Amino acid sequence: NAIRLNFSTPSDEQIVKGIEILGQVLHKF
């Protein structure tokens, strides 16, 4: 993926939630 998210040791759940939120925001636009 071209997009890199830099977190300090994120858990898988946090990553999944972040991706889901980004997906919802992108669908709005």
mmCIF file of the N, C-alpha and C atoms, coordinates in Angstrom:
data_MODEL
# 
_entry.id   MODEL 
# 
loop_
_atom_site.group_PDB 
_atom_site.id 
_atom_site.type_symbol 
_atom_site.label_atom_id 
_atom_site.label_alt_id 
_atom_site.label_comp_id 
_atom_site.label_asym_id 
_atom_site.label_entity_id 
_atom_site.label_seq_id 
_atom_site.pdbx_PDB_ins_code 
_atom_site.Cartn_x 
_atom_site.Cartn_y 
_atom_site.Cartn_z 
_atom_site.occupancy 
_atom_site.B_iso_or_equiv 
_atom_site.pdbx_formal_charge 
_atom_site.auth_seq_id 
_atom_site.auth_comp_id 
_atom_site.auth_asym_id 
_atom_site.auth_atom_id 
_atom_site.pdbx_PDB_model_num 
ATOM 1  N N  . ASN A 1 1  ? 0.845   -1.205 0.000  1.00 0.00 ? 1  ASN A N  1 
ATOM 2  C CA . ASN A 1 1  ? 0.000   0.000  0.000  1.00 0.00 ? 1  ASN A CA 1 
ATOM 3  C C  . ASN A 1 1  ? 0.876   1.248  0.000  1.00 0.00 ? 1  ASN A C  1 
ATOM 4  N N  . ALA A 1 2  ? 0.440   2.265  -0.710 1.00 0.00 ? 2  ALA A N  1 
ATOM 5  C CA . ALA A 1 2  ? 1.219   3.497  -0.788 1.00 0.00 ? 2  ALA A CA 1 
ATOM 6  C C  . ALA A 1 2  ? 1.063   4.305  0.493  1.00 0.00 ? 2  ALA A C  1 
ATOM 7  N N  . ILE A 1 3  ? -0.039  4.091  1.196  1.00 0.00 ? 3  ILE A N  1 
ATOM 8  C CA . ILE A 1 3  ? -0.280  4.870  2.417  1.00 0.00 ? 3  ILE A CA 1 
ATOM 9  C C  . ILE A 1 3  ? 0.351   4.158  3.600  1.00 0.00 ? 3  ILE A C  1 
ATOM 10 N N  . ARG A 1 4  ? 1.144   4.866  4.370  1.00 0.00 ? 4  ARG A N  1 
ATOM 11 C CA . ARG A 1 4  ? 1.754   4.280  5.566  1.00 0.00 ? 4  ARG A CA 1 
ATOM 12 C C  . ARG A 1 4  ? 1.249   5.010  6.799  1.00 0.00 ? 4  ARG A C  1 
ATOM 13 N N  . LEU A 1 5  ? 0.768   4.249  7.761  1.00 0.00 ? 5  LEU A N  1 
ATOM 14 C CA . LEU A 1 5  ? 0.311   4.864  9.007  1.00 0.00 ? 5  LEU A CA 1 
ATOM 15 C C  . LEU A 1 5  ? 1.368   4.603  10.075 1.00 0.00 ? 5  LEU A C  1 
ATOM 16 N N  . ASN A 1 6  ? 1.905   5.663  10.632 1.00 0.00 ? 6  ASN A N  1 
ATOM 17 C CA . ASN A 1 6  ? 2.954   5.503  11.645 1.00 0.00 ? 6  ASN A CA 1 
ATOM 18 C C  . ASN A 1 6  ? 2.357   5.643  13.045 1.00 0.00 ? 6  ASN A C  1 
ATOM 19 N N  . PHE A 1 7  ? 2.237   4.508  13.744 1.00 0.00 ? 7  PHE A N  1 
ATOM 20 C CA . PHE A 1 7  ? 1.765   4.552  15.124 1.00 0.00 ? 7  PHE A CA 1 
ATOM 21 C C  . PHE A 1 7  ? 2.885   4.053  16.017 1.00 0.00 ? 7  PHE A C  1 
ATOM 22 N N  . SER A 1 8  ? 2.747   4.244  17.328 1.00 0.00 ? 8  SER A N  1 
ATOM 23 C CA . SER A 1 8  ? 3.763   3.753  18.273 1.00 0.00 ? 8  SER A CA 1 
ATOM 24 C C  . SER A 1 8  ? 3.524   2.298  18.635 1.00 0.00 ? 8  SER A C  1 
ATOM 25 N N  . THR A 1 9  ? 3.319   1.345  18.123 1.00 0.00 ? 9  THR A N  1 
ATOM 26 C CA . THR A 1 9  ? 2.887   -0.024 18.435 1.00 0.00 ? 9  THR A CA 1 
ATOM 27 C C  . THR A 1 9  ? 1.369   -0.147 18.534 1.00 0.00 ? 9  THR A C  1 
ATOM 28 N N  . PRO A 1 10 ? 0.656   0.030  17.471 1.00 0.00 ? 10 PRO A N  1 
ATOM 29 C CA . PRO A 1 10 ? -0.810  -0.080 17.507 1.00 0.00 ? 10 PRO A CA 1 
ATOM 30 C C  . PRO A 1 10 ? -1.236  -1.540 17.515 1.00 0.00 ? 10 PRO A C  1 
ATOM 31 N N  . SER A 1 11 ? -2.348  -1.809 18.166 1.00 0.00 ? 11 SER A N  1 
ATOM 32 C CA . SER A 1 11 ? -2.861  -3.177 18.162 1.00 0.00 ? 11 SER A CA 1 
ATOM 33 C C  . SER A 1 11 ? -3.661  -3.408 16.886 1.00 0.00 ? 11 SER A C  1 
ATOM 34 N N  . ASP A 1 12 ? -3.897  -4.660 16.555 1.00 0.00 ? 12 ASP A N  1 
ATOM 35 C CA . ASP A 1 12 ? -4.646  -4.965 15.326 1.00 0.00 ? 12 ASP A CA 1 
ATOM 36 C C  . ASP A 1 12 ? -6.034  -4.340 15.386 1.00 0.00 ? 12 ASP A C  1 
ATOM 37 N N  . GLU A 1 13 ? -6.649  -4.350 16.570 1.00 0.00 ? 13 GLU A N  1 
ATOM 38 C CA . GLU A 1 13 ? -8.007  -3.796 16.687 1.00 0.00 ? 13 GLU A CA 1 
ATOM 39 C C  . GLU A 1 13 ? -7.995  -2.307 16.370 1.00 0.00 ? 13 GLU A C  1 
ATOM 40 N N  . GLN A 1 14 ? -6.973  -1.597 16.854 1.00 0.00 ? 14 GLN A N  1 
ATOM 41 C CA . GLN A 1 14 ? -6.896  -0.159 16.585 1.00 0.00 ? 14 GLN A CA 1 
ATOM 42 C C  . GLN A 1 14 ? -6.711  0.086  15.097 1.00 0.00 ? 14 GLN A C  1 
ATOM 43 N N  . ILE A 1 15 ? -5.911  -0.750 14.439 1.00 0.00 ? 15 ILE A N  1 
ATOM 44 C CA . ILE A 1 15 ? -5.680  -0.580 12.998 1.00 0.00 ? 15 ILE A CA 1 
ATOM 45 C C  . ILE A 1 15 ? -6.980  -0.814 12.240 1.00 0.00 ? 15 ILE A C  1 
ATOM 46 N N  . VAL A 1 16 ? -7.684  -1.883 12.598 1.00 0.00 ? 16 VAL A N  1 
ATOM 47 C CA . VAL A 1 16 ? -8.939  -2.206 11.907 1.00 0.00 ? 16 VAL A CA 1 
ATOM 48 C C  . VAL A 1 16 ? -9.948  -1.081 12.102 1.00 0.00 ? 16 VAL A C  1 
ATOM 49 N N  . LYS A 1 17 ? -10.060 -0.579 13.331 1.00 0.00 ? 17 LYS A N  1 
ATOM 50 C CA . LYS A 1 17 ? -11.010 0.504  13.595 1.00 0.00 ? 17 LYS A CA 1 
ATOM 51 C C  . LYS A 1 17 ? -10.634 1.739  12.791 1.00 0.00 ? 17 LYS A C  1 
ATOM 52 N N  . GLY A 1 18 ? -9.352  2.039  12.734 1.00 0.00 ? 18 GLY A N  1 
ATOM 53 C CA . GLY A 1 18 ? -8.898  3.207  11.977 1.00 0.00 ? 18 GLY A CA 1 
ATOM 54 C C  . GLY A 1 18 ? -9.230  3.068  10.505 1.00 0.00 ? 18 GLY A C  1 
ATOM 55 N N  . ILE A 1 19 ? -9.021  1.871  9.951  1.00 0.00 ? 19 ILE A N  1 
ATOM 56 C CA . ILE A 1 19 ? -9.313  1.656  8.530  1.00 0.00 ? 19 ILE A CA 1 
ATOM 57 C C  . ILE A 1 19 ? -10.817 1.758  8.288  1.00 0.00 ? 19 ILE A C  1 
ATOM 58 N N  . GLU A 1 20 ? -11.615 1.214  9.200  1.00 0.00 ? 20 GLU A N  1 
ATOM 59 C CA . GLU A 1 20 ? -13.069 1.274  9.030  1.00 0.00 ? 20 GLU A CA 1 
ATOM 60 C C  . GLU A 1 20 ? -13.543 2.721  9.064  1.00 0.00 ? 20 GLU A C  1 
ATOM 61 N N  . ILE A 1 21 ? -12.990 3.524  9.984  1.00 0.00 ? 21 ILE A N  1 
ATOM 62 C CA . ILE A 1 21 ? -13.373 4.933  10.076 1.00 0.00 ? 21 ILE A CA 1 
ATOM 63 C C  . ILE A 1 21 ? -12.975 5.663  8.799  1.00 0.00 ? 21 ILE A C  1 
ATOM 64 N N  . LEU A 1 22 ? -11.758 5.408  8.306  1.00 0.00 ? 22 LEU A N  1 
ATOM 65 C CA . LEU A 1 22 ? -11.317 6.055  7.063  1.00 0.00 ? 22 LEU A CA 1 
ATOM 66 C C  . LEU A 1 22 ? -12.239 5.656  5.919  1.00 0.00 ? 22 LEU A C  1 
ATOM 67 N N  . GLY A 1 23 ? -12.634 4.388  5.872  1.00 0.00 ? 23 GLY A N  1 
ATOM 68 C CA . GLY A 1 23 ? -13.522 3.919  4.805  1.00 0.00 ? 23 GLY A CA 1 
ATOM 69 C C  . GLY A 1 23 ? -14.863 4.634  4.859  1.00 0.00 ? 23 GLY A C  1 
ATOM 70 N N  . GLN A 1 24 ? -15.412 4.797  6.059  1.00 0.00 ? 24 GLN A N  1 
ATOM 71 C CA . GLN A 1 24 ? -16.703 5.468  6.196  1.00 0.00 ? 24 GLN A CA 1 
ATOM 72 C C  . GLN A 1 24 ? -16.589 6.923  5.759  1.00 0.00 ? 24 GLN A C  1 
ATOM 73 N N  . VAL A 1 25 ? -15.502 7.571  6.144  1.00 0.00 ? 25 VAL A N  1 
ATOM 74 C CA . VAL A 1 25 ? -15.317 8.982  5.777  1.00 0.00 ? 25 VAL A CA 1 
ATOM 75 C C  . VAL A 1 25 ? -15.183 9.116  4.261  1.00 0.00 ? 25 VAL A C  1 
ATOM 76 N N  . LEU A 1 26 ? -14.427 8.201  3.645  1.00 0.00 ? 26 LEU A N  1 
ATOM 77 C CA . LEU A 1 26 ? -14.237 8.277  2.193  1.00 0.00 ? 26 LEU A CA 1 
ATOM 78 C C  . LEU A 1 26 ? -15.554 8.034  1.471  1.00 0.00 ? 26 LEU A C  1 
ATOM 79 N N  . HIS A 1 27 ? -16.400 7.150  2.006  1.00 0.00 ? 27 HIS A N  1 
ATOM 80 C CA . HIS A 1 27 ? -17.679 6.877  1.344  1.00 0.00 ? 27 HIS A CA 1 
ATOM 81 C C  . HIS A 1 27 ? -18.584 8.110  1.403  1.00 0.00 ? 27 HIS A C  1 
ATOM 82 N N  . LYS A 1 28 ? -18.439 8.926  2.458  1.00 0.00 ? 28 LYS A N  1 
ATOM 83 C CA . LYS A 1 28 ? -19.265 10.132 2.561  1.00 0.00 ? 28 LYS A CA 1 
ATOM 84 C C  . LYS A 1 28 ? -18.905 11.112 1.453  1.00 0.00 ? 28 LYS A C  1 
ATOM 85 N N  . PHE A 1 29 ? -17.641 11.140 1.057  1.00 0.00 ? 29 PHE A N  1 
ATOM 86 C CA . PHE A 1 29 ? -17.202 12.037 -0.018 1.00 0.00 ? 29 PHE A CA 1 
ATOM 87 C C  . PHE A 1 29 ? -17.046 11.244 -1.301 1.00 0.00 ? 29 PHE A C  1 
# 
